[in-house]
């Protein structure tokens, strides 16, 4: 199999444009036990479009704002917990606890209680191993078949099956529990129940896979993004200072509450620019998103690429093209989102994927970040711990 890694802006736009002909490659078939309703792995564009249309309203920003009290509840628990601590605090760990609890709150109206406990009960290591395995198995899917044949002897060594095992079982139990007790809770699962009433073909299994995607893909990625935002702010004091000036000015005018509301955060342009820029430099999903070249082939620069060839780009590559981002593409400079042709920058913004395959859960993540970042910055004087060793981790 021939694979091309694409760093050409024109080709990138062609490959990932909405309504394009470049289908997801076979690498998305891992693990192969995925059910029919799986937005991430569905390779048939027509089926994917139908499935996404079915659930899109439940994941719209309007729906997320309706669920904002669920996020606020977890954020309140977060600051109450942090207020009790002293000395050096592992903020990164608490950001992950927060992101996971929020997913439980907005999905099932049931946070996992990790923020209050200050512990994840071993779930995060399981999740990280599964995500890490999936990222490289998508390049060598044949290795998954070998793993499955050896599984009776070596166990679930790759942990990749947890998406369709541990996390899927959890989601299934929550659906059964909700149906047994009834109720009209304000959460995503209740909105999916409403869809099921008018679209009976949307089964409990389909719903469980949507909920599994929430837990599996929506927690670690948001935590990674939050870590990037705070790390880059702390490493760039000039940016940090300008952001604090914006927030303090808004606060002095009564335009920011102690627990920042999403609408208030949206009115802070420099805050929004900081978030965009942090996710540009440190996108949570950095793997290459492969597509199959359609019938007739394509041209990339001066090269002809035949049909059937696997092509793709990653956010780490596209977000560092000097012809798009300028010669300072490696710098953390939020101002780039407040000047010039911002629309063009957003056309090449790949942190949540692109085209019709843009992450359906991006609004959940953006809501969380918009509320948590200014709330913590206004409440605490955050600094890097003296002598702290910062390491980059990918995979």
N, C-alpha and C positions, 0 to 999 in steps of 0.2 A: 504494500500500500504506500502511495506517495502522499506526503503531507507538505503543505506550504504554510509557513508562518508569514502573515501579511502585515507589512508596515507602510503600505501605500494608502494615503487618504482617500483617493478616488475609489480604489478597489474596496476599501473598508466600507464606504458608504453603499456600494453596490451589493456587497455580501449581506449586510445587516439591515438593509432598508425594509420598512414595513411593506408587506405584500410582495416581497421578493421571491425568487425561485430557488434560493439556496436552502435546502432542507438540512436539518440537523444530521450530523454524521452518526455512524453506528456506535461511536464511542459513548453516546448517551444511553445505550442499552444496558449499561452496568448499574445496578445489579439486574439480572434478566428476569427476576421474579416480579418486577414492577407490574402493577395492575393497569388496566386500560386508561383510567382517569389519573393521569400524571403529567401535569403541565410541563415540568422540567424535562422529562424524558420522551414526551410524545413527539415523534418525528414527522408524522403526517400533518402538514400545515392546515388542511381543511378541518381535521378532527381537533387539532389544537385550538383553532379559531373558535370552533363551536363550544369547546370546553371553557375557554377563557371568557367568552361572552357570557356564559352561564353564571360564572362566579364573580365577574368583574365588579359588579356593584358592591358586593360585600367587602371588597378590598379597595374601594375608591377612597379618596381623601375625605369626602363628605362622611362616609361611613366611619373612617378612622377618627375624625373629630367627634363624632357621636360617641365613640368609645374612649374619648380623652379622660373621663373620670377614672376609668380603670387604670390608665397609665399614671394619673396623678396620685392614686392610692399607693402604688408601688414607690413612686418618687418620694412621697411623704414618709413611708417606712424607711427608705434609703437614707434620707437626711436625719431622721430620728436615730438610726443605727450609727451613722457616722458621727453624730453629736456626742455619742457615748465613748468614742475612741480617742486615744491620745498617742503622741509619738508618731512614728512612721507608720503609714497606712498603705497597704497594697491596693491602690485605687483601681488598678486594672482588674483585680479579682472581683471587686465589688461591682464594677461595670458589667462584668459577665453575669454575676448574680442578678443584677437589675434587669438586664436584657432577657434573661430566661424567665424571671418572674413576670415581666410584662407580657411575654408571649402566652404564658398561662392565663393571665388576667384577661387579655383581649380575646383569646381564643375560646376559653372555657369559663370565664369568670372565676377561675381558681388558680391563683398564684401558687407557685411551688413552695413558698416560704423560705426560699434560699437567702434572701436579703436579711430577714429577721434573724435567721439562724447563723448567718455569716458563713455558710457552708453549702456545697452542692451535692453532698451525699454520693460522690463518686461519678456523677453523671457526666460532667464535663470531659473527663479523661476518655470516657467511652465515646462521646460525641467527636472529640478531636481526632481520635484514632480512626473513626469511621470516615470523617471528612478527608483526612490525610490520605487514606487508602483510596478513596474514590477519585481523588484528584489525579493520581498517577495511573490508576486502573483504566481511566478513560483513554489513556494513550496506548495501553497494552491490554485490551479487554480479554484477550485469550488467556491471560494469567488468572482471571477470575474463574474460568472453567476449571483450571487445574486446582485452584483453591477449593472449589466446591466438591471435586472428586476426593480430595484429601481431607475434607472437613471432618469426617467421622474419626480420623486419626489425630488431627492437629487442632480441632476445635475451630471456633470462629476467630481465627488468627487475625484476619484483616479487619474485623469488626464492621465491614461494609454492610453486612446483612442487618445491622441494627436498625437501619432506616425502615426496612420491611419487617423487622422483628420487634425489638424492644420498643421503639418509638411508635410503631404502628399499633402494637397491642395497647399501649397507653392511650392512644387516641380512640381506639375502638371502645375501650372500657369507659372513657368519658362520654362517648355518644350514647352508649347503653344506659349509663347512669342518668344522663340528662333526660332521656326518654322515659325512664322509669319514674323519676320524681316530677317531671313536667317543669313548669315555670316559664317565665318570659324574661330571662336574664339578658342584659345588654352585652352581647359578645358576638363573635363571628359565627360560632356554631349555631346560635339562634337564627342568624340571617340565612345560614345554609339550610336549616330546617324549613324556613319560609320558602326557599327555592324548591325544596323537595315536595312541598305541598302542591305546587303548580307544575312541577316537572318530575313526576314519579320515577322516571328512568335514572334520575340522580340518586343513586343508592347510598345506603349507609357505608358501603365499602368505598365508594367514590369520596364521600365526605371524610372518611377516616384518612384517606390519602392526602386530602387537602390539609387536614389538621396535622398530619405527620410532617408535611412540608413546612408548616408554620413553625413547629418545634425544632425540626431538624435543620432547616436552613435559615430561620429567622432570628435565632438567638446569638450564635457564635459570630455571625457576620456583623450584626449591629454592635456587639461588644468590641470587635476588631476596629470598627469605624470610630467608636467612641474613644478607644485607646489612642488611635491616630490623632484625633482632634486635640486631646489634652497633651499628648507628647509633643506635637508640633508647636502648640502654644507655649509650652514651657521651654522649648528650645529656641523660640523666637520671641524674646521679650518685647520687641517693638510692636509686633502684631498683637501680642497679649495686651499690651498697654492700650493700643487703639481700640481693641474690642471692649476692654473694661470702661473706657471713656464713653463709648456708645451705650453700654448697658447702664452705667451710672447716670448718664443724662436722661435716659428713658425712665429710670427709677425715680429721679428727682421730679419728673413731670407727672408721676403717678401712672406711667404707662407700662410698668412692669410690676407684677405682684411677686411676693416672696417665692411662691411656687409658680414659675413662669408658665403662662398659658400659650398654647400653640399659636393662636392669632397674634399674641404679643410678640412672640419670637419671629413671626413672619414679617413684622414691621421693623425688624433690625437688620438692615441690609448688610452691614459688615459681618454680623454673626452668620448670616446665610452664606456669604462669600467664604468665610473661614471653613464652614462645613463642606462646601463644594471643593475647596482647594485641598483640604485634608484628605478627602476621599479620592481626589485626583492622584495625589502622590502615593497614597496607601489604600488602594481599592481592596475591599475585603475578599472579593472573588477574583483572583489573579490568574486563573488558569485560562488556557486558550480555548475559545468557544468555537469548536470545529463545525464546518458546514461542507456539504457536498456540492461540487461544481455541477450545475444543471446541464441539460442537453445543449450542445452547441459550444461548450467551453466558454472561456473568458480571457480577457487580456489584463495582465497586471504589468503596468509600465510597458516595456518592449517585449514582454514574454507572453506566449500563448499557453494557457493552462487547459488541458483537455477535460472533458466532462468526466465525472466520477472521481476526480482528484479531491482530496480533503484539503480545504483551506480554512484559515481562521486567524483571529487576532486576539490579543489579551489586553485588558485595560492597562496593564503595566507598560505595554509597548505603545499603544495609541496615545496614552496620556503623557508620553515623553517625545512626541514628534515636534521638532523645533519649528516646522512649517505651520503648525497649528498653534502651539503654545508659546512660541518665541524662543530666543536664545537662552532665556532664564528658566527653561522648562523644569530644571531640577530644583528650583527655589520654591520655598513656601511663600507665595505672594498672593494673598487673597484679593488684592486690588485688581488683579487681571479680570475678576468677575464683575467689576464695577466700571470698567472702561472698555472702549472699543466695541467690537462686534461680539457681544456676549452670546448672541444667538448661534453664531458659528461655533463657539466653544462648546455649547450644549449639544450641538450636532455630533460632536466627537467625544462626548462624555459617556463613558462606557462602564461606570462603576456598578450599574444595575443591569447590564446587558443593553441590547439595542433592538430597535424595530418592534415588531409584534411579539418578540420574545423578552421584552423588558420584564424584569422581576415583578411579579404580581404583588409581592409584599413590600415593595419599596416605600409605600406610604406609611406603613407601620414603623419602619426604621426611621424615616424622616421625622415622624411625629415624636418618637422617643428622643432622638438627638436634639430636636428643637427645644424640647422642654428641659431635659436634664442638663445640657451644657451650660446655659445661662444661669440656671438655678444654683448649680454647684459653684460656679465662678463668683456669683454675687454673695454666696453664703460663706465661702471659705477662701483663705489665702493659700492657694495651692502652689507648692514648689517641688522640684525634684529632690529626692532625699540625697543628702551629702554622700558622695562616693557611690551613688547608685550606678550599677552597670546595666546599660541598655543594650539589648540584643534584638536583632531582626529575626523573625521566624516566618518561614513560608512553607507551603506544602498543603 
